[in-house]
Amino acid sequence: MTRNRTFFVGFAVAALLLAGIVSYFADSDPDGLDSVALDGCTVVETGGGETLEGDCIAQHAQDHPLAEGPFADYTVGGDDRLTGAAGVIGVVVTLAVGGGLFRVLRRRPEKG
């Protein structure tokens, strides 16, 4: 194996291991941006789900079109036990897209 290939394989293995392990520590509680967006509001549980009362910028927020997708909220199909699998799948997709773009966009030596 060449030195570059060894580096990239090592990088991929490390990323996959980290994604599989560290993904279990992903917090479902609001992060800093969510907390700031909720300033001035109170989350109220209703029969139809959660609603916001008060005056905050989060009242105008809408769900992302993929919010109900199979990998939403660091899970696979909504199963919290598969958080590590969601992280690994995310890394594989990211490496595949990045590697594909690298191969397509790299400069090739001119022939002739």
C-alpha positions in Angstrom: 0.0 0.0 0.0 1.2 3.5 -0.7 1.6 6.0 2.0 -1.4 8.0 1.0 -3.6 5.0 0.7 -2.5 3.8 4.2 -3.4 7.3 5.6 -6.9 7.3 4.0 -7.7 3.8 5.1 -6.6 4.6 8.6 -8.6 7.8 8.5 -11.7 5.9 7.4 -11.3 3.3 10.1 -10.8 5.9 12.8 -13.8 7.9 11.6 -16.0 4.7 11.5 -14.9 3.7 15.0 -15.5 7.2 16.4 -18.9 7.4 14.7 -20.0 4.0 16.0 -18.9 4.9 19.6 -19.3 8.6 20.0 -22.7 8.7 18.3 -24.2 7.1 21.5 -23.3 10.3 23.4 -25.3 12.5 21.0 -27.6 14.5 23.2 -31.3 14.8 22.2 -31.7 17.9 24.4 -31.6 21.3 22.7 -28.2 22.6 21.8 -27.1 26.3 22.1 -28.9 27.5 19.0 -32.1 25.7 19.9 -31.9 27.1 23.5 -31.5 30.7 22.2 -34.4 30.2 19.7 -36.6 29.1 22.6 -35.8 32.1 24.8 -39.1 33.8 25.7 -41.2 30.7 25.1 -42.5 27.8 27.2 -43.0 24.4 25.7 -46.4 23.0 26.5 -47.5 19.4 26.0 -50.9 19.1 24.3 -52.9 16.2 22.9 -51.5 17.0 19.4 -47.9 17.2 20.6 -45.8 20.1 21.8 -46.7 23.8 21.3 -44.9 27.0 22.1 -46.4 29.7 24.2 -44.9 33.1 24.6 -42.8 35.2 22.1 -39.7 33.6 20.6 -38.2 33.1 17.1 -38.8 29.3 17.3 -42.6 29.9 17.0 -42.0 30.4 13.3 -39.8 27.4 12.8 -40.9 24.6 10.6 -39.8 21.0 10.5 -37.2 20.1 7.9 -38.6 18.0 5.0 -36.5 15.1 6.1 -37.4 15.4 9.8 -39.5 12.2 9.5 -36.7 10.5 7.5 -35.2 7.1 8.4 -32.0 8.7 9.9 -33.6 11.7 11.7 -32.5 12.6 15.2 -29.3 10.4 15.3 -31.4 7.2 14.9 -32.2 4.6 12.4 -35.9 4.4 11.9 -36.5 6.2 15.2 -34.9 3.4 17.2 -32.6 5.1 19.8 -30.6 1.9 20.2 -29.3 2.3 16.7 -27.6 5.6 17.2 -24.1 4.2 16.5 -25.4 2.6 13.3 -26.8 6.0 12.2 -23.3 7.6 12.9 -21.5 4.9 10.9 -24.0 5.2 8.0 -23.4 9.0 8.0 -19.7 8.6 7.9 -19.9 6.0 5.1 -22.1 8.3 3.0 -19.9 11.3 3.7 -16.7 9.4 2.8 -18.4 8.0 -0.4 -19.6 11.4 -1.6 -16.3 13.1 -0.7 -14.2 10.4 -2.3 -16.4 10.4 -5.4 -16.1 14.2 -5.7 -12.3 13.9 -5.2 -12.0 11.3 -8.0 -14.2 13.3 -10.4 -12.6 16.7 -9.7 -8.9 15.8 -9.3 -6.4 17.0 -11.8 -5.1 14.4 -14.0 -1.7 14.7 -15.7 -2.0 15.8 -19.3 -1.2 13.2 -21.9 1.2 14.0 -24.7 
